[in-house]
Each structure stands twice: as structure tokens, then as C-alpha cells.
């Protein structure tokens, strides 16, 4: 049931599995190349390896080779700094990395693909795959700023793919374009959906409006998934004739204006909501649903059950086969078997979910999670800073961006450029504040803690003036 690539290589040997730039790889070739590489991956003799990869054909081979070898793959966000990567890998005891992109990281065994192929092949006969076996591990922001390691099993991924297929309406004849980073659940899930169903996947290395539209037209793409900022950029480009049947949006809140513009342009957009813990979307709404412009993220997929905990500020609770069984490095909060998401919302009488606040403090910028405390901890290392708080600002392009409010020590000053230099090398570029504001005093709670809510209100009032 879970030997997806082997099954498609037998069923559809000559069908294109992956199209990358000018190269087309059939399911039989993808299986043969991945199986050949599997023996070299097994020679690492690791239960779990990290992957530092881009959207390339080599990355696809490595992922499938690891899956065939039943080796857990830890997906590294390539936008993170070495310090951030090290913290994550140390947390789950990983010492070996396979990379398709340049990477220097002290204390780790790092193999580029060419180096991996020089290792003595070590074929290992392993028992069949169980649905409870871990396929991938991805990190997501935690309530303390420490990234949580999310193990995603074969069963989780399979259930997620089936739920998406039934709602999104793709089939074996569909052609998926994958433009999201495959180290994210958004891109990784498309990779798996295509092989589970036997679709052709058109892989795009880097997002560029002209390139994306070219791939959509020349390969007759029917389905794709992207974050709202990508869609916004595509809408600002001349739209050619196309065969698109579905454009799935996720990873960040999309504005009604972008949805409206897409519908006016004749694009079959689907809004959705999901998370790393659920292997992608758990609810969605289609372009033909009259409620799509009313602020809802949709109704649950057929294998997902949701509830709202009215006793806890309307917290969203989720249950279903795509939901992870728990974190590797933290406790997962449950309520009668339901995952407590930390997201606040409500469900209307027709079963549509409305998200009011996605993880109260979390900033979702262009599909990337930015946790304020990470930035605050680094800023507080500066001797000139007496106190600091990071709040969020709505942004047409990125959805949300971080804003830094700082209070300097008496008699001391600090320039914006100094602050940004201090952040370089310590936090990823997308996490760095887009605006820095001096405050005479950072507002605190009655118990002496920084009040993010009160400071957010102060910032919002300043923007109105």
C-alpha cells in the first residue's frame, strides 16, 4: 500500500513522472535511479538523515531513495542560518546531511550527491513499510520559540493526499506543477501526491512569474499549489491561455482582494488552511463556492474532524488520519484525542471554518513561520537595548511582516543599521524586521512580562495617525 513509486513504475512505466527544465523522467526511470541511489544512502547507516535540498531533480531522487530505504528524512529550511540549523538537528540527534545545495556546517557529516555516490553501496533488505513508519520530519514554531519537530508517517501523508484528491479534484491524468519549496510541507506534499496518484509533476526550481506561466502553458498544467504572494505576482503578469483546473492557496492568509482579482481573471482558486502537524491542508473552499469571498477558509476534508473549544477562547481542535501522533521534542496538547492547534476561530451553521488569529503571536510571512521571541532573544543580546518586542504588520505582498519595537537604555543610542547587522547570521533574512520603531517604554503586564497585545495595539494606533 505504501510502496507508491514501485507501484507506479509497474503500472505506468513509460508515463512522465517528473518534468524538470528540459528533462522528462518516467516512473520506471525514477524508480530505477532512486533504487540505485538507495544502496548508497543505506551505506550511511543512519536511521535518520537531514536533507538540505533545492527544487531539483537530484533532490527528488534522494527523497525517493531514502523512502525506499526506510530512512527518515529531516527537511532543512535552506533559508535558515547555520546557528538555527544546528539547533534543530541537535534537538533530534541528527549528525548526517545529504545536500544538493552548498552547505558548510561544523560538526556534521555532509555529503553532496557526487560524494554519496562514491560510498560503497550497501544493499540492505528491510521489512515492508508500515503506515506507522516515519517518512519525514519537519520543524514548526513552538509556543516558546523553540522549533517543534513533527514526525509525519506514511499513513499521515497517504491520508492527506487522499483528502486533498477528493476535494481538489485531481486524477491520474492531471499534471501538477510544484513551485513551492519541497523542504516545506506545501511542496513535499505535492511531490508525494503525484506519485501516490500517478500524476506527472512539473517541478519549478525558483519562482519567477514568466517562468511559471511558461511552464503552465507548455506542459498543460492542470493543478498547482502556492502561497498568496506568488498568486499576487502572477496576477500582475499578463495571463496567457491555460488549462488550469485548480490553484490551491495555503501557507499564509490570503486577502479577499487577491481572491477576488484571481476569480475576475478566471483562475480556479481554492483557499485552504492547514499546518505541518496535519501534513498540509485540513479545510478548503473552491472557486465555485459563493462563500469564498466571505473570509472562510472552507469546510473540513472528508477524513478530518474539527471542533471549536468555546471554553478556551474558541481554539480550533483537529482530529483525523493526516494528524501527526506527536512531536519528537515536545508534548503535543490533546483534548479527547483532538489536536489543540492554538489557532482561534469559529465554525458557522453550514460547517465553514473562520480563522480569527493563527497562533496569536505567530507571524506568517510569505508562507514562512516567524516567531517573535526568536527575534526578541537575539535583540536583547545587544547592550544598548533595555527591552524589545516584535509585533506584526499586515503586508499586501507577504501577508504579514515582523516589526521591532525597542526601548534603549538611558543615555544610549543605536542605529537601525547596527541592529540589522546584529541580526545577520543569527536569524534568517525573512525573520528580520521590516520596520524598527523606538519606544520610550515597552508596555508590560501586571506580572512584569512584556505585553505583546498592548504593544501591538500601540503600534496599530501609531499607524492610524
C-alpha positions as CSV (number, residue, x, y, z in Angstrom):
1,X,0.0,0.0,0.0
2,X,2.8,2.4,0.8
3,X,5.3,1.4,-1.9
4,X,4.0,4.1,-4.1
5,X,6.9,4.6,-6.5
6,X,7.4,0.9,-7.1
7,X,3.7,0.5,-7.8
8,X,3.6,3.3,-10.4
9,X,6.8,2.0,-12.0
10,X,4.9,-1.3,-12.6
11,X,1.6,0.3,-13.6
12,X,2.8,3.3,-15.6
13,X,6.4,2.6,-16.5
14,X,6.6,4.9,-19.5
15,X,4.5,7.8,-18.2
16,X,6.3,11.0,-17.3
17,X,6.7,11.2,-13.5
18,X,8.8,14.4,-13.3
19,X,9.4,17.2,-15.7
20,X,12.3,19.4,-14.7
21,X,13.5,22.2,-17.1
22,X,14.1,20.3,-20.4
23,X,14.3,16.8,-18.8
24,X,11.5,14.3,-18.5
25,X,11.8,11.3,-16.2
26,X,9.4,8.4,-16.5
27,X,8.1,6.4,-13.5
28,X,10.3,3.5,-14.4
29,X,13.4,5.6,-14.6
30,X,12.6,7.5,-11.4
31,X,12.2,4.1,-9.6
32,X,15.4,2.7,-11.1
33,X,17.5,5.7,-10.3
34,X,16.1,6.0,-6.8
35,X,16.7,2.3,-6.2
36,X,20.3,2.6,-7.4
37,X,20.8,5.6,-5.1
38,X,19.1,3.7,-2.2
39,X,22.1,1.4,-1.7
40,X,24.4,4.4,-1.3
41,X,22.0,6.1,1.1
42,X,21.9,2.9,3.2
43,X,25.7,2.9,3.4
44,X,25.4,6.0,5.7
45,X,24.0,3.5,8.2
46,X,21.6,6.0,9.8
47,X,18.0,5.7,10.8
48,X,17.5,9.4,10.2
49,X,19.3,11.9,7.9
50,X,18.8,15.5,7.2
51,X,18.3,16.9,3.6
52,X,19.5,20.3,2.6
53,X,18.0,20.5,-0.9
54,X,16.5,22.8,-3.5
55,X,13.8,22.1,-6.1
56,X,15.9,19.9,-8.4
57,X,15.8,16.5,-10.0
58,X,18.6,15.3,-7.8
59,X,16.6,16.2,-4.7
60,X,13.7,14.1,-6.0
61,X,16.0,11.1,-6.5
62,X,17.4,11.5,-3.0
63,X,14.0,11.7,-1.3
64,X,12.7,8.6,-3.1
65,X,15.9,6.7,-2.4
66,X,15.5,7.5,1.3
67,X,11.9,6.4,1.3
68,X,12.8,3.1,-0.4
69,X,15.5,2.6,2.3
70,X,13.0,3.4,5.1
71,X,15.3,6.2,6.3
72,X,13.6,9.1,8.0
73,X,14.3,12.4,6.1
74,X,14.6,15.6,8.1
75,X,13.8,18.6,5.9
76,X,16.0,21.6,6.5
77,X,14.7,25.0,5.6
78,X,17.6,26.3,3.4
79,X,16.8,29.9,4.4
80,X,17.8,29.3,8.0
81,X,21.2,30.4,9.4
82,X,23.8,27.7,10.4
83,X,23.0,28.6,14.0
84,X,19.3,27.8,13.5
85,X,20.0,24.6,11.6
86,X,22.4,23.3,14.2
87,X,19.9,24.0,17.0
88,X,17.2,21.9,15.2
89,X,19.4,19.0,14.3
90,X,20.9,18.7,17.7
91,X,17.4,18.6,19.2
92,X,16.6,15.4,17.3
93,X,20.1,13.8,17.3
94,X,20.9,14.1,13.6
95,X,24.6,14.2,12.5
96,X,24.4,13.4,8.8
97,X,23.2,15.7,6.0
98,X,22.8,15.0,2.3
99,X,22.8,18.2,0.3
100,X,22.2,19.3,-3.2
101,X,22.9,22.9,-2.3
102,X,26.2,24.4,-1.0
103,X,26.4,24.0,2.8
104,X,29.1,24.5,5.4
105,X,28.3,23.4,8.9
106,X,30.8,22.5,11.6
107,X,30.5,19.1,13.3
108,X,28.3,17.4,10.7
109,X,28.8,14.7,8.1
110,X,27.8,16.5,4.9
111,X,27.5,14.6,1.6
112,X,26.9,16.2,-1.7
113,X,25.3,13.8,-4.2
114,X,28.6,13.1,-6.0
115,X,30.3,12.2,-2.7
116,X,27.4,10.0,-1.8
117,X,27.8,8.0,-5.0
118,X,31.5,7.3,-4.1
119,X,30.4,5.4,-1.0
120,X,30.3,1.7,-1.2
121,X,26.8,0.6,-1.9
122,X,25.3,-1.3,1.0
123,X,22.1,-3.0,-0.1
124,X,20.0,-3.8,3.0
125,X,16.9,-6.0,2.9
126,X,14.4,-4.4,5.2
127,X,10.9,-5.5,6.1
128,X,7.9,-3.9,4.3
129,X,6.8,-0.4,5.1
130,X,4.2,0.1,7.9
131,X,1.8,3.0,7.9
132,X,3.2,4.0,11.3
133,X,6.8,4.3,10.0
134,X,8.0,7.8,9.9
135,X,8.6,9.1,6.4
136,X,9.6,12.7,7.1
137,X,10.3,15.2,9.9
138,X,9.7,18.9,9.6
139,X,10.0,21.7,12.1
140,X,7.4,24.2,13.1
141,X,7.3,27.1,15.5
142,X,6.6,26.3,19.1
143,X,4.9,28.4,21.8
144,X,8.3,29.2,23.5
145,X,10.1,30.0,20.2
146,X,11.8,26.6,20.2
147,X,11.0,24.8,16.9
148,X,9.0,21.6,17.3
149,X,10.0,18.5,15.4
150,X,6.9,17.0,13.6
151,X,7.2,13.3,12.6
152,X,5.0,12.5,9.6
153,X,4.2,8.9,8.9
154,X,3.4,7.1,5.7
155,X,-0.2,6.9,6.9
156,X,-0.3,10.6,7.6
157,X,0.9,11.5,4.1
158,X,-1.3,9.0,2.4
159,X,-4.4,10.2,4.2
160,X,-3.5,13.8,3.5
161,X,-3.1,13.0,-0.2
162,X,-6.5,11.2,-0.4
163,X,-8.2,14.0,1.4
164,X,-6.8,16.6,-1.0
165,X,-7.6,14.5,-4.0
166,X,-11.2,14.1,-3.1
167,X,-11.7,17.8,-2.5
168,X,-9.3,19.3,-5.1
169,X,-10.5,17.0,-7.9
170,X,-7.3,15.8,-9.5
171,X,-6.8,12.4,-11.1
172,X,-4.2,10.2,-12.7
173,X,-4.5,12.3,-15.9
174,X,-3.8,15.6,-14.0
175,X,-0.5,17.4,-14.3
176,X,0.7,19.0,-11.1
177,X,3.1,22.0,-11.1
178,X,5.2,22.1,-7.9
179,X,6.6,25.6,-7.3
180,X,6.7,25.6,-3.5
181,X,10.0,24.6,-1.8
182,X,10.0,20.8,-1.3
183,X,11.5,21.2,2.1
184,X,8.1,22.7,3.2
185,X,5.1,20.6,3.6
186,X,3.4,22.6,0.8
187,X,6.0,21.4,-1.7
188,X,6.7,18.0,-0.2
189,X,3.0,17.1,-0.2
190,X,2.7,17.8,-3.9
191,X,5.7,15.5,-4.6
192,X,4.0,12.7,-2.7
193,X,0.5,13.3,-4.1
194,X,1.8,13.0,-7.7
195,X,3.5,9.6,-7.1
196,X,0.6,8.3,-4.9
197,X,-2.0,9.0,-7.7
198,X,0.4,8.5,-10.7
199,X,0.3,12.1,-11.9
200,X,3.0,14.0,-13.7
201,X,4.8,16.6,-11.6
202,X,6.3,19.7,-13.3
203,X,9.0,20.9,-10.9
204,X,10.0,24.5,-10.9
205,X,13.3,25.4,-9.3
206,X,12.7,29.0,-8.4
207,X,9.6,31.2,-8.6
208,X,9.5,33.6,-11.4
209,X,6.3,34.9,-13.0
210,X,7.3,34.5,-16.6
211,X,8.8,31.0,-16.0
212,X,5.8,29.8,-14.1
213,X,3.3,30.9,-16.7
214,X,5.6,29.4,-19.4
215,X,5.6,26.0,-17.6
216,X,1.8,26.1,-17.1
217,X,1.2,26.7,-20.8
218,X,3.8,24.4,-22.4
219,X,3.1,21.4,-20.1
220,X,-0.7,21.9,-20.0
221,X,-0.6,22.1,-16.1
222,X,-4.0,21.4,-14.5
223,X,-3.2,21.8,-10.8
224,X,-0.8,23.7,-8.7
225,X,-0.3,24.9,-5.1
226,X,1.3,28.2,-4.0
227,X,1.4,30.8,-1.3
228,X,-0.7,34.0,-1.8
229,X,2.3,36.2,-2.6
230,X,3.1,34.0,-5.6
231,X,-0.5,34.3,-6.9
232,X,-0.4,38.0,-6.4
233,X,2.7,38.3,-8.6
234,X,1.2,36.0,-11.3
235,X,-1.9,38.3,-11.4
236,X,0.3,41.3,-12.1
237,X,1.7,39.4,-15.2
238,X,-0.2,39.0,-18.5
239,X,-2.2,35.9,-18.1
240,X,-2.0,33.5,-21.1
241,X,-4.4,30.9,-22.2
242,X,-4.1,27.9,-19.9
243,X,-5.7,24.6,-18.8
244,X,-5.6,25.2,-15.0
245,X,-8.4,23.4,-13.1
246,X,-7.2,24.3,-9.6
247,X,-4.8,26.7,-7.8
248,X,-4.6,25.7,-4.2
249,X,-3.6,28.5,-1.8
250,X,-2.1,28.0,1.6
251,X,0.8,28.8,3.9
252,X,-0.4,32.3,4.7
253,X,-3.6,34.2,5.0
254,X,-4.8,35.4,1.6
255,X,-6.7,38.7,1.3
256,X,-10.2,38.9,-0.2
257,X,-8.8,41.3,-2.8
258,X,-6.3,38.8,-4.1
259,X,-9.0,36.1,-4.2
260,X,-11.4,38.5,-6.0
261,X,-8.8,39.5,-8.5
262,X,-8.0,35.8,-9.2
263,X,-11.6,35.0,-9.7
264,X,-12.1,38.0,-12.0
265,X,-9.1,36.8,-14.0
266,X,-10.8,33.4,-14.4
267,X,-8.3,31.4,-12.2
268,X,-9.9,28.4,-10.4
269,X,-8.5,29.3,-6.9
270,X,-9.1,27.2,-3.8
271,X,-8.4,28.7,-0.4
272,X,-7.2,26.4,2.3
273,X,-5.9,26.1,5.8
274,X,-3.5,23.6,7.3
275,X,-0.3,23.1,9.2
276,X,2.8,20.9,9.3
277,X,1.2,18.8,12.0
278,X,-1.6,17.8,9.6
279,X,0.6,17.2,6.6
280,X,-0.9,20.1,4.7
281,X,-4.5,21.4,4.4
282,X,-7.4,20.2,6.6
283,X,-10.1,22.5,5.2
284,X,-10.5,24.2,1.8
285,X,-13.1,26.1,-0.3
286,X,-13.4,26.1,-4.0
287,X,-13.7,28.9,-6.5
288,X,-17.2,27.9,-7.3
289,X,-18.4,28.2,-3.7
290,X,-20.2,31.5,-3.2
291,X,-18.7,31.8,0.3
292,X,-15.1,32.0,-0.9
293,X,-15.0,35.8,-0.6
294,X,-16.6,35.9,2.8
295,X,-13.5,35.2,4.8
296,X,-13.9,31.5,5.4
297,X,-11.0,29.0,4.8
298,X,-13.6,26.3,4.0
299,X,-15.0,23.1,5.3
300,X,-13.1,20.1,6.6
301,X,-11.8,17.5,4.2
302,X,-13.7,14.2,4.3
303,X,-11.1,12.5,6.6
304,X,-10.8,15.4,9.0
305,X,-13.0,16.3,12.0
306,X,-12.8,19.8,13.6
307,X,-14.2,21.3,16.8
308,X,-14.1,24.7,18.5
309,X,-13.3,24.8,22.2
310,X,-15.5,27.6,23.4
311,X,-14.1,27.3,26.9
312,X,-10.6,28.3,25.6
313,X,-11.2,31.4,23.5
314,X,-12.5,29.4,20.6
315,X,-9.4,27.3,20.0
316,X,-9.5,25.0,16.9
317,X,-9.3,21.3,17.6
318,X,-8.5,18.8,14.8
319,X,-8.7,15.0,14.5
320,X,-8.0,12.7,11.6
321,X,-5.6,10.3,9.9
322,X,-3.4,13.1,8.5
323,X,-2.6,14.4,12.0
324,X,0.8,13.6,13.5
325,X,0.9,11.4,16.6
326,X,3.0,13.9,18.5
327,X,6.2,15.9,18.5
328,X,9.7,14.4,18.9
329,X,11.0,17.1,21.2
330,X,7.8,18.4,22.9
331,X,4.5,17.4,24.3
332,X,1.5,17.7,22.0
333,X,-1.6,19.2,23.6
334,X,-4.6,17.0,23.1
335,X,-8.3,17.1,24.1
336,X,-10.2,13.8,23.9
337,X,-7.9,12.7,21.1
338,X,-8.1,16.1,19.2
339,X,-5.0,18.1,18.5
340,X,-5.1,21.5,20.1
341,X,-3.9,23.8,17.3
342,X,-3.5,27.1,19.2
343,X,-5.4,28.7,16.4
344,X,-8.6,30.7,17.3
345,X,-11.7,30.6,15.1
346,X,-15.3,29.6,14.8
347,X,-17.5,27.3,12.6
348,X,-20.7,28.7,11.1
349,X,-24.0,26.8,10.9
350,X,-23.1,25.3,7.5
351,X,-19.7,23.9,8.8
352,X,-17.4,26.6,7.3
353,X,-14.3,27.4,9.4
354,X,-13.3,31.0,10.0
355,X,-9.8,31.6,11.5
356,X,-9.6,34.7,13.7
357,X,-6.0,34.5,14.7
358,X,-3.5,32.0,13.6
359,X,-1.4,31.2,16.6
360,X,-1.8,34.5,18.3
361,X,1.8,35.5,18.3
362,X,3.0,33.8,15.2
363,X,3.8,35.9,12.1
364,X,3.2,34.1,8.8
365,X,5.3,35.9,6.2
366,X,5.1,34.6,2.6
367,X,4.3,31.1,3.9
368,X,7.2,31.2,6.4
369,X,6.6,31.0,10.2
370,X,8.3,33.8,12.1
371,X,8.1,33.5,15.9
372,X,8.6,36.9,17.6
373,X,10.5,35.5,20.6
374,X,13.3,34.3,18.4
375,X,14.0,37.8,17.2
376,X,13.5,39.3,20.6
377,X,16.0,37.0,22.2
378,X,18.7,38.0,19.7
379,X,17.9,41.7,20.0
380,X,18.1,41.5,23.8
381,X,21.8,40.4,23.4
382,X,22.7,44.0,22.4
383,X,23.9,46.0,25.4
384,X,22.1,49.2,24.2
385,X,18.7,47.6,24.3
386,X,16.7,47.8,27.6
387,X,13.6,46.0,26.2
388,X,12.1,44.9,22.9
389,X,9.0,43.4,21.5
390,X,8.2,42.1,18.0
391,X,4.7,42.8,16.6
392,X,3.1,42.1,13.2
393,X,2.1,44.3,10.4
394,X,-0.2,43.4,7.5
395,X,1.5,43.4,4.2
396,X,0.0,43.2,0.7
397,X,2.8,41.1,-0.7
398,X,3.9,38.9,2.2
399,X,0.6,38.7,4.2
400,X,2.4,39.7,7.5
401,X,5.8,41.0,8.3
402,X,7.6,41.5,11.7
403,X,8.0,45.0,13.2
404,X,10.5,45.6,16.0
405,X,9.7,48.0,18.9
406,X,12.7,48.7,21.1
407,X,13.4,50.7,24.2
408,X,17.1,51.7,24.6
409,X,19.0,52.1,27.8
410,X,19.1,55.5,29.4
411,X,21.7,57.7,27.6
412,X,22.4,55.2,24.9
413,X,21.5,55.1,21.2
414,X,21.6,52.5,18.4
415,X,21.2,52.9,14.7
416,X,18.9,50.7,12.6
417,X,21.9,49.5,10.5
418,X,23.6,48.3,13.7
419,X,20.5,46.3,14.6
420,X,20.3,44.7,11.2
421,X,24.0,43.8,11.2
422,X,23.5,42.2,14.6
423,X,20.6,40.0,13.2
424,X,22.6,38.9,10.2
425,X,23.9,35.4,10.7
426,X,21.7,34.9,13.8
427,X,18.2,34.8,12.2
428,X,17.1,34.1,8.7
429,X,16.5,37.1,6.4
430,X,12.7,36.6,6.2
431,X,12.6,36.8,10.0
432,X,14.3,40.2,10.2
433,X,12.0,43.2,11.0
434,X,10.8,45.3,8.1
435,X,10.4,48.3,10.4
436,X,12.1,49.4,13.6
437,X,10.4,51.8,16.0
438,X,11.8,53.5,19.1
439,X,9.6,53.4,22.2
440,X,10.0,55.5,25.3
441,X,8.7,52.4,27.2
442,X,7.8,48.9,26.2
443,X,4.4,48.1,27.9
444,X,4.3,45.3,30.4
445,X,1.7,43.1,32.0
446,X,0.8,43.4,35.7
447,X,3.1,40.4,36.4
448,X,6.1,42.2,34.8
449,X,6.1,40.4,31.4
450,X,6.2,42.1,28.0
451,X,2.6,42.5,26.8
452,X,2.5,41.7,23.1
453,X,-1.2,42.5,23.0
454,X,-0.8,46.0,24.5
455,X,2.3,46.9,22.4
456,X,0.5,45.6,19.2
457,X,-2.4,48.0,20.0
458,X,0.1,50.9,20.5
459,X,1.7,50.1,17.1
460,X,-1.6,49.8,15.4
461,X,-2.7,53.2,16.8
462,X,0.6,54.8,15.6
463,X,-0.1,53.5,12.1
464,X,-3.5,55.1,12.0
465,X,-2.1,58.6,12.9
